[in-house]
């Protein structure tokens, strides 16, 4: 049985590594229902400005997703209990390649998102489940 990532998660910034400036607060609400994964991310930067990111994809390997209302190319695959989500969003004229490897701890209290490849290679975020 594959893990279900549903929950509200708060980044442990001290245990994480960000490719750019780390956020002050990073909260993620995930609804994972069957093959559909919806993610709402709230980022508070060090200057207290905020950004909201909405993402939706299918965990069944389909080749599209929604990022803030825009269609983007997306591929997903399972490697055991780890979910790989690859996306190709565009930032202005620049096309990015993001490779997120998602995994849950055995007690389901820690969500890890690692970027092992792609434009954010080396970045990893450790999230703790919020109760």
Secondary structure, DSSP 8 states (H G I E B T S, - for coil): ------EEEEE-GGG-B-SSS--SEEEEEEEEETTEEEEEEEEE-TTS-EEEEEEEEETT--S-EEETTEEEEEEEEEETTEEEEEEE-EETTEE--EEEEEEE-TTS-EEEEEEEEETTTT-EEEEEE--
